[in-house]
Structure formats: C-alpha cells, structure tokens
C-alpha cells in the first residue's frame, strides 16, 4: 500500500534494557525481566532510521523516548544515543527531542551527570516518573524484586531530581518533570489524597490514569466523579489564589489538548514506533512486550521495515474501540484508548473496555466544567474547539484564541525562517543559537528586532489559519 508522508515514524521509544528492578503487579511487560541491553550499534541504527523517516516525511525533527525495563539501568547507551542523535541532527539540520520514562528508583552519579549534559545541550528536559500515589497505595502494586514497597526509594530519588533542577536552574514545567500514576480499583477512593501527596512532594505536573482493563463497575464511576471533582476544585482554587493557570495545565487529564477527534487513538505504527534492544521494530513498546511475531515489522540492523508488515496499523482508525459503543460518532474527543492493551486483554486491538469508556466520559464532564470556570475567572481563553484554552495553544479556535509572540519559541523553532532576516542585519546563525541558550542576554536585544519578529509571527499565524 502507498504510505502517507505522516506514516513514516520519526518518533520512537528505545527499549534501552529489558531489565527492571521493580515487579509491578499490573505491568504490561508480563513479568519478563531478561538482562538484555541495547548496544551502541542498535542505538545508532535506530537514530538513522528515524532521521531517514523524518526526511521522507518532510519533518523537521526526531524524538526519542528512553524506555525499559528501567532505562536508568543502561546509562551508557542512553548517553551514547543522545550524543549520536545530537550530532546527526545537527548535520541533517533537524531538531532533536527526547524524554525518559522511569520508575524513579535509580539515580546514579553517571545518570545525574547525563541529565546535566542533556539540559546544558538542549536547554530542554523531559522526565516522567511512574508513582501511583500515597505510599499505602503505591506499595501494594509497585513492588521491588524482593516484594517490598517502592515508595521510599521513589521519594528519596525525587528529592535528588528536585535538587538537581534547583542547582541547574531548570524550570519545573508540565513537561520537564512529571508524575504518571496508574489508578486501579483499590486506589480509586484515595485519588485526591494521592494528588495532594504529589503536590506536597513538590510536583504539580501529574497524570493519574485509570487502568483500562480493571473490572470497573457503575459504583466506581461515582467514586471517580467525586475524587476528580475534589481535584478540579483544588486546582481551581489554587489557580485563582495565585492568579495562574499552572495547576490547571499541570493536571494532564484536566487540560487535555485534543480539540477534534483524531483519526486514530494514537500514533502507534503510524508516526510512532518502538525499537527493541536487539533492533526489532514494533508499533509501540506495549506491542513489543506482548511478544508476538505478528507485530514485529523489521529490524533497524537489517534494513529497517519489511514491506507490508505494518499495513494493519497504517489502515486502522477510530471506528470502534469499545465493543458495542459507536466511537466514530462519540463526542468525547479526549478519551484515551490503547490498542495494545485491547489486544493483550481481548486478543483484538479493536475490542476495548466499555466500563473504562464511562470513566473517560466522567473525566470529560469535569474537564469542560473546569475549563469554563477557569475562563470565567479570566485565567484562560475559553476557545470553542480546544479543551485547555491556554494562551498560545495551537489546538483552539483560531478566531477566539489570543495570540502572544513568544520570542524564545519563535527563535528556537523557526530559525530557518528568521535566519535570512538576521543575516541581513549582520547577525550570524551561530550567535542566534547562542542567544537562544542564554535567553537572559537575548531579551536585552528584543527591542531592536521585535518589529521583524512580529511580522514573521503574523505571517506564520496567517498560514496556519489558511491551513485550518
């Protein structure tokens, strides 16, 4: 079949190691913890695969998620992948972005030094820590290899992260350091308590997501509504008190940014893939851990993708993911469904969990209510099609959303457009890049070039509106 441009993955998770020091009871990795580590050779071939796809798809970036197992158990390959990707992206005039998804229990000196290098090189850092809530909840499910709870390890490591961020002057944003918690039936009644526990630890970028395949009942729906309402009320009160949208944007499921229903629930097998430690290609990391040859579609060490093996993922869409519910006509544009989880539980990636769908609808109800309250308080824009309503968000209604020129973002992401103008003023690309990394110096020069940037921004906005 003929692939669309966007069907060439330029985003991937790299399974740096299949080893893990935890034995989480609900883990999709299925209890497999072999001591397999990605080699430098596989990592380099993986980067080349993404670069080639980006060029074919006419994308200006590649993105890597360091995954496991526990990725911090293989820092040498993580660092080598980073160094190689930075070098190659510079040579190919591509942007490079990466993130780490970690269980938050490992923080060696080598890992700390890598994080510092990462920040100093890109001036961007994204770390997601898995932690399920108050220790009494977390320690039932996220356990170590010897059966002990992991909360003490995670919280001790979290202090090290926060100290590093302070030491290196890394801003805490919804993306730089966040917590992702899994919610199952025993954890549900303590959801608000778990949210406040994370806030008290110093993290306000949080995402708690109900476990899809749990046996949810109608009574759980009401508990979820009660707990999420408590969180929404706390978010609203703190935003009003501090005149900010920070806590709102920090709770991911309450500021979800999908304004229109996507063609598919995720990019697995389309513009996203997973590269196993031995180089095999999968639609995503969860399909890799299902461990079925049905989903292996090539190897980066053997020429990459095998023609035809990815066709199923290129063709599927949003038609029906929850059994007898008509997903195609559903107005819940922000629901989260996982085709890999569907397959693992039902042997069919198009048969989901109707009970989870009900929880998703509760989430949507509270999300839109909070959005409206935030807009009435003047803290966000109540855009017609977007959900978050945050200034500068590209998902909202173009006519209703406020446009603000963010110099740092324009300089960072549209250098290619700005460069000819800057060169005409006698300013080199090299100096612009240096200023982007030292925004405090750059801001002193804004007055002299603000008019030019405004014209560029207006041109970009005009093009975006024409596309819409």
N, C-alpha and C positions, 0 to 999 in steps of 0.2 A: 504494500500500500504506500501511497505518497504521503510523506510526513509533512506537517505544517512546520513553519520556522520555529514555533514555540515548542515543538516536540523533540527538541534536541537538548538534553539535560545540561544545564550549566550550574546546577546546584546539586550537591551530594553530601550524604553523610559518609564519613570514612570510619569503618569499624577498625579502630586502631588496635584493639585487642578484644578477644572474646572472654578474657579472664575478668572476674569480678570478685570483690571481697565481701559482697552482700549476697543474701539469698532471699530477696523479697518474695513473699508468698504468691503475689499476683503477677509476677514478672512474665512478660511475653517471651522472654528468652528460654522459657521452658526448663529451667534448672540446668541448662548446659553451661559449663564453665571451663572449657578446654583452654590450655595455656598456649593459645595461638596469638601471635603478634604480627601486625602489618610490617613488612620490610620497607626500607627506603625505596627499593626498586618499584614495588607496587604503588607506593605513595606518589612517586614521580610520574608513573604511567597514568595514575588517576587524575593528577593535575593536568596532564597533557590531553586526556580525554575531555575534560571539562572545557579547556581552552579551545580545542577544536570545535566542540559543540557551540560555544559562545560565538565563534567566528561565523559558523554556518548560519546560526540563528540571528546574526547581526545584533547580539547583545554586547553590552559594554562592561560586563563583569562576570566573575565566577564567585561562587560562595561554597564554603566547606563547613560542615558541622562535624566536630571531632566527637566520636561516639564510641560506645563499647557494648558489652562489658563496661569496665570503668576506664575511660580514656586516660586519666591521670596515672594509670599504671604503665603507660607506654609514652613517657615524655620525650624520649629521643626521637621517635618517629613523628610525634606531634610537632616538635620544633623543626625537624628536617622538612616536613611537609610545608610548614609555614614559610620557612626561608626560601624553599624552592618556588612556592607559589608566588611570593612577593617578587622574586627575581624575574620569573617568567611573565608575570602580568605586567611588570614594568617594560619588559622587552616587547610585549604584544599590545601595549597601550590599553590595558584592561584594568579595571578596579578589582581589588581582591577583598573579600569579606569573609569572616569566619566566626564561629561560635563554639562553645564547649557545653555539652550536656553531661553533667557529672552527678554522682551520688553524694558529693560533698563530704567525703570522709578522708580524702587523700590530699595532703598539702605539703609536699616535699620541698626542699630548698631548690632543686632543679626546676620544679614546677613553678615556684614563686618567681624565679629569675626569668622563666619563659613568659609569664604573664607581664612582667615589667617590659621585656623586649617587645611583646605584642603591642602594648599600649604606646610605647615610645616610637614604634614603627608606623602604626596606622592611626594613632590617636582615636582609636575606637576599640571597644572590647565588649564582648557579649558572653556572659556566663549564666547558665541556667542550672540551678541546684534542685535536685529532687528531695523534697522533705514533706511529709504528709500531715504535719500538724503538731499539736501538743504531744509531748513525749509518750503519754499514755496511749495515744492513738498510733503514732508513728511506730513505736516499738513492738506493736502487735504484728506488724506486717513487713516493715523494713528491718530485717534482722541480719546479723553478721553470720559468717560461716559456722561459728560455734553456737549459734542460736540466741545470741544476746541482742538487745535493742541497739539501734544505731544513733539515737538522738544525741547522746553525749558527744559522740565523735563528730556529728554534723555541726552541732552548735559550737564546739571548740574550733572547728575549721572555719566556720562562718566569721568568727572573730578575726581570724587571720586574713580573710578576704577583706573585711571592712577596714582593718588596719592598713592593708596594702593600698586600698583605694584612697584612704586619707593621706598616706605617705606619698603616693604618686600623684595626688590631686586629680584622681579620676572621678568624674561626676557620677553620682548614683542616678540612673535613669531607668525607665521601664524596660530597657534592653540591656544595660551594662551589667546588672546583677539582679537576678530574679529567682523566685522560688516557684517550682511547679509541684503541686501536691495532688495525689490521687485520692479520691473520696469513694469509699465503699460503704455498705450499709452500717457497720458499727461506727464509722467515723462521722456519718452524716449529722447526727444530733449535736456534734461538737464543732461544726464547721465555723461558726462565728468565733468561738473560743480559739480555734486554731488560727484563724485570720489575725486575731488580736495578738496571739503569741508571736507570729511572724513580725508584726509591726513592732512589738516590744523588743524583738531581737535586732531591730534596725533596718528591716527590709519592708518596703511598701509596694514593691513590684511583685505581684502574687497572682498565681493562676491555680485555682483548685478545680479539678475536673472530675465529675463522677465516672466511675469505672463502667464502661459501656455494658459489659457482659454480666454485671451483677444482677441478681434477681430482684429488681426494683418492683415495688407494689404501689398501689394508689396512696397508701398512708405515707410512703416515702416522699411522694410528690408534695404533700402538705408540709412535711418537715423541711424539705429543701426550700420551699417558698418562705417559710418562717425564718430559716437561717440566712438565706440570701438577702431577705429584706432587712435583717439586722445589719448585715454588712453594708448594704446600699445606704441605709440611714447613717451609719457611722462615716462612710465615705463622704456623703453629702455634708454632714455637719462639720467635718474637718476641713473640707474644701471651702465652705462658707466662712468658717472661723479664720482660716489662713489666706483667704482670697486667692485660691489656686485651683487648678484642675489636676494637680499632681496625683492625689489619691484616687481620683476617678480614672485617669489613664493608667494608673498602676495596677488596678484590678482588671486583668485582661478580659475576662468574660463579661464584664460590665461596660467595657468600652471597645467592643469588637468593631472592626472597621470594614466589614463587608456590606457595602451599600446595595448591591444587587446579587441575586443568587448566582453563584458560579456555575460553569458548565459541568464541573465535576467537584466532588467534595474535597479533593486535594490534588496536588501535582504529582503524586506517586506514579512513576512510569511515564510521565509526560515531560515536564521540565525539571523533574527531581528524580534522583536515583540513590542507590546505596552501593558502596564499593566495599566488598568483604576483605578480610585480612589477606586472603590469597588472590585477590584481584577480580573475583567474580562480580558481575553486575546484577543488581536486583532493583525492582521498582522502589523499594524503601527498606529501611533496616528491619522493620517488623516482618516483611515478607522473607527476608534473609533468615530470620530466626525460626520461621515456620519450617525451614529446611526441606523445601520441596524442589526437585529439579524443574518442576513446571514453571517456576518463576525466575530461574537463572537464565539471563538472556545474553551472556557473553562474558568476556574476561578482558580487562584492560591490558593484560600481558600477552594476549593472543589476538590482537587486532580490534578489540572492543566489541561492539554489538554484533550479534548474529541476526541477519535479516529475517524478519517475520516473527521472531520470538517475543517481541514487545507489542505486537499488534493489539492484543486484548486491551492493554492499558491505554493505547492511543485511541481506541474506539469508545470506551465506556463513558457514560455521562451521569447526570444527576437523576435519571429517570425514576428509579425506585430503590431506596436503601433501607426501608423499614417494613418489609413484608407487605401487608395489605394497605399501607398508607401511600397516598399519591404524592410522592415527593416533588414531582415535576411542577405541580400546581400549588405547593405549600408556600405560604408567605413568610416562613421562618428562614430568612436568608442567612442567618448566622449560626445555624446548627452545625455541630461538629460530628461527622461520622467517619469511621475508619474502616476502609475496605479490607485491610489486613486483619483487623480484629474480627470483622464479619466472617472472613474465611476461616480463621483459626477456630471460631466457635461453631460455625454453621456449615463449613465446607463449601461456602458460596459467598463470594465477596459482595454480592448484591442482596443478601438477606441480612438485615440488621436487627435492631432491638427496639421494638415499638415502645417498651416501657422507658427506655432511655430517651426516646423522642419526646415523651411527655415532660421529662425533666428539662430538656432543651427548650421547650415552649415556656416553661416557668421562667427560665433564665431570660428569654426574650422579653417576656412581660415586664419583669423587673428592670431589665436593661433600658427599655424605652421609657419607662416611668422615671427612672433616674436621669436619663438624658434630658427629658423635658424639665425636670426640676432644676437641673444644672443650668439649662438655658434661661429659665425664668430668673435665676439668680445672677445672670449675666456672666457666668463663668465659662461658657462655651457658646458656640453658634449652633442653633437648632436647625441643622441642614436637613433638607427634605428627604434625601435619599441615603445619606450616611447615618451611621449609628453613633459614632463617638462625638461628632460635632466640634472637634478640636480644631482651632485655627491652623490653617496650613495643611490640613489632611486632604489628600487627593481624592478620597472616596466620596466626598459630599457633593451636594448640589452646587454647581459652579456659579450660579447666579446669586445664591444665598450665602455662600461661604465667604468669609473675609479673606483677603489676600494680603499677606505680610511678606516683605522681602527679607529673607534670612541670608545675610551676606555669606556666612560660613558655608551654608548648604550650597548656595549658588557657586561659590568659589570651588567647593570640593567636587560637585557633581556635574558642573558644566564648564570645566576648564577648557575643553576643546572649543567651545563656543566663544569664550571670553578671550582666549589667547591672542587671536589676531588684533583685537582692540588694544589689549595690553601691550603687545609688541609695537603697535603704532605709537604708543606713549613712551616707548623706550624701556618698558618693564619686561624682564625675561620671565619665561615659564618657570625657571628654577626658583626665582625669587618669590613668585606667586605660591609655589608649593611650600616654600619655607614659611611664608606668612600664614598659610592655612594651618600649619602645625603650631604657629605661635600667634593665635588669634588676638592676644592682647596687644601685640605690635601692629597687627593688621588693622584693628579697629581705629587706630590713630590716623589711618590713611583713608578711612571711609569717605570723609567729606569730599576729597578730591576726585573720587571716581564713582560716587553714589549715583550721579545722573546717568552715567553709562550703564551701570548695573540695572537701574530702573527700566531703561529701555529694553535691555535684554530680558528681564523678568516679564515685562509686559508682552514681549514677543513670544516667549515660552508659553505664557498663560493663554494667549490668543490661539496658538497652535493646539494647545490642549483642549480648548473649548470647541475648536473646529473638529477635532477627533471625536469628542463626545457627541 
